[in-house]
Protein backbone atom coordinates (compact mmCIF):
# COMPACT_ATOMS: atom_id res chain seq x y z
CA UNK A 1 0.00 0.00 0.00
CA UNK A 2 1.27 3.38 -0.97
CA UNK A 3 0.15 6.60 0.64
CA UNK A 4 1.12 10.26 0.52
CA UNK A 5 1.75 12.45 3.55
CA UNK A 6 1.24 16.17 3.04
CA UNK A 7 2.97 18.39 5.56
CA UNK A 8 2.82 22.16 5.74
CA UNK A 9 6.06 23.62 7.09
CA UNK A 10 6.87 27.11 8.28
CA UNK A 11 9.26 27.67 5.39
CA UNK A 12 8.94 25.72 2.15
CA UNK A 13 5.63 24.01 1.52
CA UNK A 14 6.46 20.31 1.26
CA UNK A 15 4.70 17.34 -0.15
CA UNK A 16 6.35 14.17 0.93
CA UNK A 17 7.51 11.16 -0.96
CA UNK A 18 5.33 8.12 -0.77
CA UNK A 19 5.83 5.16 1.52
CA UNK A 20 5.89 2.18 -0.78
CA UNK A 21 6.18 -1.42 0.28
CA UNK A 22 6.16 -3.37 -3.00
CA UNK A 23 6.98 -6.39 -0.88
CA UNK A 24 10.06 -4.73 0.59
CA UNK A 25 9.59 -3.29 4.11
CA UNK A 26 13.04 -1.68 4.03
CA UNK A 27 12.02 0.46 1.07
CA UNK A 28 8.76 1.36 2.80
CA UNK A 29 10.61 2.44 5.93
CA UNK A 30 13.01 4.50 3.84
CA UNK A 31 10.24 6.47 2.14
CA UNK A 32 8.11 6.78 5.24
CA UNK A 33 10.52 9.31 6.77
CA UNK A 34 9.09 12.84 7.11
CA UNK A 35 9.25 14.70 3.83
CA UNK A 36 9.92 18.06 5.44
CA UNK A 37 12.41 18.68 8.20
CA UNK A 38 12.28 22.38 8.99
CA UNK A 39 12.88 23.95 5.57
CA UNK A 40 13.85 20.79 3.69
CA UNK A 41 11.78 19.11 0.99
CA UNK A 42 12.45 15.44 0.29
CA UNK A 43 11.27 13.84 -2.95
CA UNK A 44 11.74 10.45 -4.57
CA UNK A 45 12.37 9.75 -8.24
CA UNK A 46 11.66 6.44 -9.97
CA UNK A 47 13.30 5.72 -13.31
CA UNK A 48 12.96 3.45 -16.32
CA UNK A 49 16.70 2.71 -16.38
CA UNK A 50 18.71 -0.25 -15.05
CA UNK A 51 20.76 0.45 -11.96
CA UNK A 52 24.21 1.82 -12.71
CA UNK A 53 23.51 2.44 -16.41
CA UNK A 54 25.88 5.11 -17.75
CA UNK A 55 24.37 8.01 -19.63
CA UNK A 56 20.67 7.54 -19.00
CA UNK A 57 20.89 6.33 -15.42
CA UNK A 58 23.55 8.91 -14.69
CA UNK A 59 21.33 11.67 -16.12
CA UNK A 60 18.65 10.91 -13.53
CA UNK A 61 21.26 11.06 -10.78
CA UNK A 62 22.61 14.35 -12.14
CA UNK A 63 19.15 15.89 -12.02
CA UNK A 64 18.94 14.98 -8.34
CA UNK A 65 22.47 16.24 -7.65
CA UNK A 66 21.81 19.53 -9.46
CA UNK A 67 18.58 20.15 -7.58
CA UNK A 68 20.32 19.49 -4.26
CA UNK A 69 23.24 21.79 -5.07
CA UNK A 70 21.16 24.60 -6.56
CA UNK A 71 18.78 24.58 -3.59
CA UNK A 72 21.66 24.65 -1.09
CA UNK A 73 20.51 21.30 0.23
CA UNK A 74 16.88 22.30 0.77
CA UNK A 75 15.43 20.03 -1.93
CA UNK A 76 16.67 16.44 -1.79
CA UNK A 77 15.74 13.92 -4.48
CA UNK A 78 16.44 10.22 -3.96
CA UNK A 79 16.76 8.23 -7.18
CA UNK A 80 15.57 4.63 -7.58
CA UNK A 81 16.51 2.50 -10.59
CA UNK A 82 13.92 0.46 -12.47
CA UNK A 83 12.55 -2.29 -10.25
CA UNK A 84 13.81 -0.87 -6.96
CA UNK A 85 10.41 0.63 -6.13
CA UNK A 86 8.33 0.03 -9.26
CA UNK A 87 8.95 -1.75 -12.58
CA UNK A 88 10.28 0.49 -15.34
CA UNK A 89 7.04 0.78 -17.26
CA UNK A 90 5.01 1.59 -14.13
CA UNK A 91 6.97 4.76 -13.40
CA UNK A 92 4.42 7.03 -15.05
CA UNK A 93 1.49 5.63 -13.10
CA UNK A 94 3.44 5.84 -9.84
CA UNK A 95 3.97 9.57 -10.35
CA UNK A 96 0.51 10.23 -11.75
CA UNK A 97 -1.23 8.64 -8.76
CA UNK A 98 1.13 10.16 -6.20
CA UNK A 99 2.96 6.98 -5.22
CA UNK A 100 6.19 8.65 -6.30
CA UNK A 101 7.07 12.31 -6.73
CA UNK A 102 9.10 12.22 -9.96
CA UNK A 103 10.18 9.92 -12.78
CA UNK A 104 13.01 9.97 -15.29
CA UNK A 105 12.21 8.08 -18.47
CA UNK A 106 11.24 8.06 -22.13
CA UNK A 107 7.82 9.50 -22.90
CA UNK A 108 7.13 7.04 -25.70
CA UNK A 109 6.81 4.35 -23.04
CA UNK A 110 3.43 5.94 -22.22
CA UNK A 111 1.91 5.51 -25.70
CA UNK A 112 -0.98 3.55 -24.17
CA UNK A 113 -1.93 6.75 -22.34
CA UNK A 114 -1.81 8.87 -25.48
CA UNK A 115 -0.56 8.29 -29.00
CA UNK A 116 1.01 11.78 -28.86
CA UNK A 117 3.58 10.88 -26.22
CA UNK A 118 6.22 9.60 -28.69
CA UNK A 119 6.52 13.10 -30.18
CA UNK A 120 8.17 14.17 -26.92
CA UNK A 121 10.83 11.45 -27.14
CA UNK A 122 11.44 10.61 -30.79
CA UNK A 123 9.51 9.48 -33.85
CA UNK A 124 10.82 7.78 -37.01
CA UNK A 125 12.42 10.22 -39.47
CA UNK A 126 11.57 13.00 -37.04
CA UNK A 127 13.60 15.65 -35.25
CA UNK A 128 17.25 15.58 -34.30
CA UNK A 129 18.31 16.48 -30.76
CA UNK A 130 18.76 20.16 -31.58
CA UNK A 131 15.48 20.26 -33.44
CA UNK A 132 13.37 18.70 -30.69
CA UNK A 133 14.91 21.11 -28.20
CA UNK A 134 14.00 23.94 -30.56
CA UNK A 135 10.42 22.76 -30.98
CA UNK A 136 9.77 22.13 -27.29
CA UNK A 137 11.44 25.30 -26.02
CA UNK A 138 10.62 27.73 -28.81
CA UNK A 139 8.08 26.17 -31.16
CA UNK A 140 5.14 25.63 -28.82
CA UNK A 141 5.96 22.05 -27.87
CA UNK A 142 6.21 22.63 -24.11
CA UNK A 143 2.77 24.23 -23.91
CA UNK A 144 1.21 21.26 -25.70
CA UNK A 145 3.21 18.84 -23.55
CA UNK A 146 1.93 20.59 -20.42
CA UNK A 147 -1.65 20.29 -21.64
CA UNK A 148 -1.26 16.60 -22.46
CA UNK A 149 0.51 15.64 -19.23
CA UNK A 150 -1.85 17.65 -17.01
CA UNK A 151 -4.64 15.27 -18.04
CA UNK A 152 -2.79 12.59 -16.08
CA UNK A 153 -1.65 14.73 -13.16
CA UNK A 154 1.93 15.18 -14.38
CA UNK A 155 4.23 18.08 -15.27
CA UNK A 156 7.01 17.05 -17.69
CA UNK A 157 10.33 18.72 -18.51
CA UNK A 158 13.21 17.72 -20.82
CA UNK A 159 15.79 15.94 -18.69
CA UNK A 160 18.33 14.34 -21.07
CA UNK A 161 18.97 13.71 -24.75
CA UNK A 162 20.92 10.82 -26.27
CA UNK A 163 21.51 12.48 -29.62
CA UNK A 164 21.23 10.34 -32.73
CA UNK A 165 20.72 6.66 -31.97
CA UNK A 166 21.82 3.58 -33.88
CA UNK A 167 19.54 1.32 -35.87
CA UNK A 168 20.18 -1.67 -33.67
CA UNK A 169 21.86 -5.04 -33.21
CA UNK A 170 20.91 -7.90 -35.54
CA UNK A 171 21.75 -11.59 -35.52
CA UNK A 172 21.48 -11.69 -39.32
CA UNK A 173 22.14 -9.11 -42.02
CA UNK A 174 19.28 -7.05 -43.46
CA UNK A 175 19.73 -7.16 -47.22
CA UNK A 176 16.17 -6.53 -48.36
CA UNK A 177 12.64 -5.86 -47.14
CA UNK A 178 12.07 -9.60 -47.06
CA UNK A 179 14.53 -9.84 -44.16
CA UNK A 180 12.21 -7.72 -42.02
CA UNK A 181 9.25 -10.06 -42.47
CA UNK A 182 8.83 -12.09 -39.30
CA UNK A 183 11.76 -10.36 -37.59
CA UNK A 184 11.22 -10.12 -33.83
CA UNK A 185 12.83 -6.96 -32.51
CA UNK A 186 12.87 -4.99 -29.30
CA UNK A 187 11.86 -1.54 -30.52
CA UNK A 188 9.26 0.62 -28.70
CA UNK A 189 7.24 3.64 -29.76
CA UNK A 190 6.47 4.51 -33.34
CA UNK A 191 9.61 2.73 -34.49
CA UNK A 192 7.89 -0.50 -33.48
CA UNK A 193 4.81 0.50 -35.48
CA UNK A 194 6.97 1.01 -38.57
CA UNK A 195 8.50 -2.44 -38.17
CA UNK A 196 5.04 -3.99 -37.84
CA UNK A 197 3.91 -2.19 -40.98
CA UNK A 198 6.80 -3.85 -42.84
CA UNK A 199 5.96 -7.33 -41.61
CA UNK A 200 8.07 -7.57 -38.47
CA UNK A 201 7.13 -8.06 -34.83
CA UNK A 202 8.00 -5.33 -32.30
CA UNK A 203 8.31 -5.72 -28.54
CA UNK A 204 8.74 -3.06 -25.87
CA UNK A 205 11.13 -4.33 -23.21
CA UNK A 206 12.81 -2.30 -20.46
CA UNK A 207 16.58 -2.07 -20.68
CA UNK A 208 17.22 -4.61 -17.95
CA UNK A 209 15.38 -7.37 -19.83
CA UNK A 210 16.81 -6.97 -23.32
CA UNK A 211 20.04 -8.95 -23.10
CA UNK A 212 18.36 -12.10 -21.80
CA UNK A 213 15.70 -11.87 -24.50
CA UNK A 214 18.41 -11.60 -27.14
CA UNK A 215 20.48 -14.36 -25.57
CA UNK A 216 17.58 -16.83 -25.39
CA UNK A 217 16.34 -16.06 -28.91
CA UNK A 218 13.08 -14.47 -27.81
CA UNK A 219 14.08 -11.57 -30.05
CA UNK A 220 16.20 -11.54 -33.21
CA UNK A 221 17.35 -7.94 -32.90
CA UNK A 222 17.25 -4.98 -30.57
CA UNK A 223 17.82 -1.28 -30.58
CA UNK A 224 18.77 0.63 -27.46
CA UNK A 225 20.74 3.87 -27.74
CA UNK A 226 24.24 3.97 -29.20
CA UNK A 227 27.73 2.53 -28.75
CA UNK A 228 28.26 3.81 -25.20
CA UNK A 229 25.10 2.43 -23.59
CA UNK A 230 24.93 -0.57 -25.92
CA UNK A 231 28.43 -1.64 -24.94
CA UNK A 232 27.53 -1.50 -21.25
CA UNK A 233 24.61 -3.88 -21.82
CA UNK A 234 26.71 -6.32 -23.86
CA UNK A 235 24.55 -6.69 -26.96
CA UNK A 236 27.63 -7.20 -29.14
CA UNK A 237 28.11 -10.62 -27.56
CA UNK A 238 24.81 -11.89 -29.01
CA UNK A 239 24.30 -10.01 -32.28
CA UNK A 240 27.33 -9.24 -34.50
CA UNK A 241 25.75 -6.79 -36.97
CA UNK A 242 25.39 -3.17 -35.83
CA UNK A 243 23.16 -1.09 -38.10
CA UNK A 244 23.07 2.65 -38.44
CA UNK A 245 21.99 5.29 -38.66
CA UNK A 246 18.82 4.75 -36.68
CA UNK A 247 15.71 5.88 -38.50
CA UNK A 248 13.52 5.58 -35.44
CA UNK A 249 15.22 7.89 -32.89
CA UNK A 250 17.22 10.67 -34.54
CA UNK A 251 17.51 12.61 -31.28
CA UNK A 252 15.79 10.97 -28.33
CA UNK A 253 14.64 13.37 -25.62
CA UNK A 254 14.15 11.95 -22.12
CA UNK A 255 11.88 13.48 -19.53
CA UNK A 256 11.58 14.32 -15.88
CA UNK A 257 7.94 13.92 -14.90
CA UNK A 258 6.71 15.50 -11.66
CA UNK A 259 3.46 14.80 -9.85
CA UNK A 260 1.30 17.82 -10.70
CA UNK A 261 0.20 18.41 -7.11
CA UNK A 262 3.82 18.37 -6.00
CA UNK A 263 4.69 20.79 -8.80
CA UNK A 264 1.83 23.15 -8.00
CA UNK A 265 2.81 23.18 -4.32
CA UNK A 266 6.18 24.68 -5.21
CA UNK A 267 7.03 28.36 -5.14
CA UNK A 268 7.96 30.09 -8.42
CA UNK A 269 11.57 29.98 -7.31
CA UNK A 270 11.48 26.25 -6.67
CA UNK A 271 9.88 25.62 -10.06
CA UNK A 272 12.54 27.74 -11.77
CA UNK A 273 15.27 25.90 -9.89
CA UNK A 274 14.03 22.44 -10.88
CA UNK A 275 13.49 23.53 -14.48
CA UNK A 276 17.02 24.93 -14.64
CA UNK A 277 18.46 21.73 -13.16
CA UNK A 278 16.67 19.62 -15.77
CA UNK A 279 17.74 21.92 -18.60
CA UNK A 280 21.34 21.78 -17.46
CA UNK A 281 21.35 17.98 -17.47
CA UNK A 282 19.49 17.89 -20.78
CA UNK A 283 22.20 19.89 -22.53
CA UNK A 284 25.08 18.25 -20.66
CA UNK A 285 23.92 14.76 -21.59
CA UNK A 286 23.90 15.54 -25.30
CA UNK A 287 27.56 16.48 -25.23
CA UNK A 288 28.39 13.43 -23.14
CA UNK A 289 26.59 10.99 -25.43
CA UNK A 290 28.17 12.58 -28.50
CA UNK A 291 31.68 12.15 -27.14
CA UNK A 292 31.30 8.77 -25.44
CA UNK A 293 29.53 7.21 -28.44
CA UNK A 294 32.56 8.09 -30.56
CA UNK A 295 34.91 6.52 -28.02
CA UNK A 296 32.91 3.32 -27.63
CA UNK A 297 32.25 2.88 -31.33
CA UNK A 298 35.99 2.40 -31.77
CA UNK A 299 36.12 -0.01 -28.84
CA UNK A 300 33.31 -2.11 -30.32
CA UNK A 301 34.95 -2.25 -33.73
CA UNK A 302 38.60 -2.60 -32.74
CA UNK A 303 38.35 -4.79 -29.65
CA UNK A 304 35.19 -6.84 -30.26
CA UNK A 305 35.01 -7.18 -34.02
CA UNK A 306 31.56 -5.64 -34.37
CA UNK A 307 30.53 -5.44 -38.01
CA UNK A 308 29.03 -2.11 -39.05
CA UNK A 309 26.19 -2.14 -41.56
CA UNK A 310 23.77 0.32 -43.19
CA UNK A 311 20.21 -0.44 -44.18
CA UNK A 312 19.75 -0.85 -47.95
CA UNK A 313 18.20 2.11 -49.78
CA UNK A 314 14.96 0.28 -50.55
CA UNK A 315 14.56 -0.59 -46.88
CA UNK A 316 15.14 3.02 -45.83
CA UNK A 317 12.64 4.27 -48.40
CA UNK A 318 9.99 1.81 -47.24
CA UNK A 319 10.66 2.76 -43.62
CA UNK A 320 10.22 6.43 -44.49
CA UNK A 321 6.91 5.84 -46.23
CA UNK A 322 5.61 3.76 -43.33
CA UNK A 323 6.86 6.34 -40.82
CA UNK A 324 4.83 9.13 -42.42
CA UNK A 325 1.69 7.01 -42.16
CA UNK A 326 2.43 6.04 -38.55
CA UNK A 327 3.01 9.63 -37.47
CA UNK A 328 -0.21 10.78 -39.13
CA UNK A 329 -2.24 7.95 -37.59
CA UNK A 330 -1.14 8.98 -34.11
CA UNK A 331 -2.64 12.46 -34.45
CA UNK A 332 -6.13 12.12 -35.81
CA UNK A 333 -8.10 14.29 -33.38
CA UNK A 334 -8.08 16.28 -30.15
CA UNK A 335 -4.84 17.16 -28.39
CA UNK A 336 -3.07 14.38 -30.31
CA UNK A 337 -3.91 16.08 -33.61
CA UNK A 338 -2.71 19.47 -32.41
CA UNK A 339 0.57 17.97 -31.19
CA UNK A 340 1.09 16.10 -34.46
CA UNK A 341 0.39 19.21 -36.54
CA UNK A 342 2.69 21.38 -34.42
CA UNK A 343 5.46 18.79 -34.60
CA UNK A 344 5.17 18.38 -38.36
CA UNK A 345 5.17 22.15 -38.92
CA UNK A 346 8.26 22.55 -36.76
CA UNK A 347 9.98 19.64 -38.50
CA UNK A 348 9.30 21.12 -41.94
CA UNK A 349 10.72 24.48 -40.93
CA UNK A 350 13.88 23.05 -39.37
CA UNK A 351 14.45 20.54 -42.19
CA UNK A 352 14.81 23.47 -44.57
CA UNK A 353 17.52 24.95 -42.36
CA UNK A 354 19.28 21.60 -41.90
CA UNK A 355 19.32 21.15 -45.68
CA UNK A 356 21.65 24.14 -46.02
CA UNK A 357 23.51 23.83 -42.71
CA UNK A 358 24.29 20.58 -40.89
CA UNK A 359 23.90 18.12 -43.77
CA UNK A 360 26.08 19.98 -46.29
CA UNK A 361 28.64 20.80 -43.60
CA UNK A 362 29.11 17.15 -42.65
CA UNK A 363 29.59 16.26 -46.32
CA UNK A 364 32.02 19.15 -46.81
CA UNK A 365 33.98 18.21 -43.67
CA UNK A 366 34.49 14.66 -44.94
CA UNK A 367 35.51 15.97 -48.35
CA UNK A 368 38.04 18.32 -46.79
CA UNK A 369 39.45 15.55 -44.62
CA UNK A 370 40.12 13.08 -47.44
CA UNK A 371 43.83 13.85 -47.48
CA UNK A 372 44.33 13.62 -43.70
N, C-alpha and C positions, 0 to 999 in steps of 0.2 A: 504494500500500500504506500502510495506516495502522497504527501500532503505539503502544502505551502504555509509558511508562517510569515505573516506580515507584521513588521514591527515599525512603529514610528519613533524615531530618535530625536534628540534635541538638535542635532546638526543635520547631517544628510538624511533624507528620507530613504529608508532601506526596505527592500523586499528580499526576503531570504531565499537561499537555495533550498531545494526540496530535499526531504529525507526519503531516500529510496532504498528499499530492501533488495529487490530483484534476487532474493534468495541468498543475499550476502549481508549479514547483520553488521559486519565491520564497515561496509560502505554506508549503511543506513546511519550508523553512529557518527560517521565522519560528516555526513551532510546535515545531521540533526543539530549541529552546533549553532548557536545564535548567529544570525546573519549580520547583525549590527552590534558592534562593541564600541560604544561611544560614537565616534564619527566614522566608523569603518563600515563599508558595504562589502559583503562577501557573496560572490556569485559562483555558479558552477557551469562549466561548458562541456557538453558532450560533442563527440566528433564522429565522422564517418571513416576515420583513418586508422590503420593498424598502429599499435603502440610502437614508438621509436622510429616511425617512417620518416626519412629525411624529406625535406621540401614541404610536403603537405602537412604532415604531422608537426613539423617544426614551425610552420606558419601559424598554426593554432596556438602553440606555446608562445610564439613571439607576440601575438595579439595580447595574451594574458600578461606577459612581461611588460609590454609597452603601456598597457592600462595601469598596471601597478606603479611603474616608474613615473608616468605623467601625472598620476593622482597623488604623488608623494606617499604612496602606501595606503591611501584611503579606500581604494577600490581593488579588491583582491579577487582574481578569477582562478579557480582551480580547474585544470583541464583533465578530461577523462577520454582515453582512447576508445575506439569502437569495441563494444562488448564489456567494458569495465562497469558501466552503469546500464546502458541500453545497447541493443544491437545497432549496427551502423545505420540501417535503413529506418530505424525507429527514432532517430534523433529529431526529426522535424516534429513528430507528434509529441515527443517529450517536452519540447519547448512550447509548442502551441497550447498544450493543456496545462502548462505550468509545472510539470514534473522536473524540468530543468530550466535554467535561466537563459542559456545561450547554446547555440550549436555552431560548429565549423564544418562545412561540407559543400557538396556540389548540388546546385539547385535542380539539375535535371533528374536527380534521384526522386524528386517529388512530383513527377509527371502525372501520377495517379490523382494528385490533388488538382492539378490544372495542366493542360497541354501547353500552356505558355511558359511554364517554368524553365524548360531548356534554353529559351532565349537569353536567360540570365546566367547561363554557364557557357554553352557553346552549341551551335547547330551546324550540320554538314554544309560545307562551302559557305560558311557565314563569316563572322567578323574575326579579325586577328586580335591579339591582346590589346594593342593600342586603340583599335577601332571600337572594341566593346567598352573600354574605359571612356572613350570619347562619347559614345552613345549614352551610356548610363549617366555620366557626369554632366554632359553638355547637350545631349540630344533628346532629353525628355524621358530617358529610360528609368531613372531613379523614381520619378513621380509615378510612373506606371507600376513599377516594382512595389512601391509602397502601397498602392491601391490593391494590388493582387494579394500581397502578403497580409495586409490588414484583415482580409476576409477570414484568415486562419489564426489571427491573434499573434502575428509575428511582424517584426521590423527587421529588414535585411539590408546589409551593407557589404560592398566588395571587401574581401578579406584575404585574397591571394590570387595570383594568376600564374599558370604554368607556362605561358607562351605556347608556341606551336607544338602540338603533340605528334607522335609517330602513328603510323597506320596500324601497327600491331605486330605480334609474333605469330608465325604460322608454322605448322608442322610440315606442310607441303607448299610448293610454289603456286602462285596464282598466275596462270598464263592466259586465262580467258574467262569470260563470264560463266562458262560451264563449271569452272572450279569453285564458284561461289554457291552453286546449287547444292543444298544439303549441308553446307558448312555450318558447324556449330561453333559460335564465337561469343565470348564475353564482350559485349559492347552495349552500354546503356544509352538512354536518351534517343534522340532522333537518328543517331548513327545506327542504332539497332533497327529502327524502322526502315532505313534505307537497305540494310542487309536483307531484311525480310522481303522487301519489295523485289529484290534480285534473286530470291529463291533460297536464301540462307536462313539459319535459325539463330536468333539473338537472345542472350541471357544477361541479366543484370546481377552481377555478383559483387559483394564488397571486396575490397582489396585483400583482406586476410584470407579469403576463400579461393582466390584465383589459382594459385600455384597447384594446390591439390587437385582442383578440377582439371587443370592442364595435364598434370602428372598421371592421373587415373584415366584420361581419355574421355572424360565427360564433356570436354570442349576440345575443338580442333585448333583453336586460335584465340588470342586475347589481345586487346589493347589495354593500356593503362595510362601512361603519361609520356615518358621519353627516356632516354638512356640512363639518366641519373636514378630516378625512382624504379625503373624497370630492372636495372642491375641489382638494386637492393632486394627485390623480390625474387630474383633468380630465374626469370622466365627463359633466359638464354639456355638453361640446362635442359629444357624440354622442347623448345621449338627453335630450330636453327635459322629460320628466315625472318629477317626484320624489315618490314615494309614501311616506306615513307614516301612522300609526306602523308600525314594523316588528313583525310578529307573531312573527318567527322568533328574534330576539335581543333580549329586553327588558332585558338587563343582562349583556353578554358579559364573562365573566371570562377573563383570559389567564394563562398559567402559566409559571413557571420550573421546568424539569425538570432534575434533577441526577443524574448517573450514581450508582447506589446504592453502588457500592464507594467512589467519591470521598466521598459523603455519610457513609458509615460510618467512613471514615478520620478524619473530623473530630472534634475535641474537643467536648464539650457547649457550650463557649463559642463556638466557631466556628459550630456549628449554630444557636445562638441569634442570633448576629450576622447570619448570612445570612437567617434567617427574618425578623428585624426589618427588614433592608434591603428584602426583598421586600414585606413588609406596608406599609412606608412608601410605596413606589412604588405599590402597589396603591391605597391610599387617595388619594395625591396625584393619580394619573392620573384618578380619577373626577371630582375637582373641575376638573381641567384640561379634560377632554372636555366637561363640562357648560358651562363658560364659553365655550370656543372654538367649540363647536357653535352657540351662540347668536350669536356674532359672525359666523361664516361663513355661517350661514343667511341673514342679511341681505345679505351680499355676493353670494351666489348669486341671491337674488331681485332685489335692487336694481341690481346691476351686470351680471348675465348673463341676466336675464329667465327664470330657471328657473320653471317652472309647478308649483306645489304641488298635489298630489292626495291623496285618501284612498280606500282601497279601499271599494267598495260593501258595504252591510251583508250581503247574501247571500254575497258572497265571503268576508267575515270569518267568518261563521257556518260556512261549509263548511271554511274553513281550520282553525277551532277543532275541528270534529268530526274532521277528518283528523289533527290534531295529537295528540289524545287516543289515537287508535289507534296512531300512530307511536311515541309515548312508551311505550305498553304493550308493543308488539312488541319494543322494544329491551331489555326486562327480563323475559324469560320464565323464566330459571333461573339458578342459581349466584350469583356475585358481582354479575352484571348485575341480577338480580331484586332483590337486597337493596339495591342502589344506587337502582334505580327506586322501590322501596317507601319508602325513606327520603326520597328527593326529594319524592315525591308527598305524603307525610305532612307534611313541612316546608312545602311549598307551600300545602297546605290550611290549616295553622295560620296562616301569615303572610298569606294572602289575607283571612282574617277580620279581621285587624288593619288591613290596608290598606283594607278596605271602610268602616272608620269613621275612618280617619286621612288618608292621602295623597290618595286619590281625592276624598273630599268637600272636603278643603282646597283642592285645585286648582280645583274647581268654585266654591267660595265666594270664592276669591281673584279669579277672573275676574268673578264677579258684583259684588264690591266695587269692581272697577276699571273698571266700565262708564262711569263719569262722568269718568274721568281724561282 
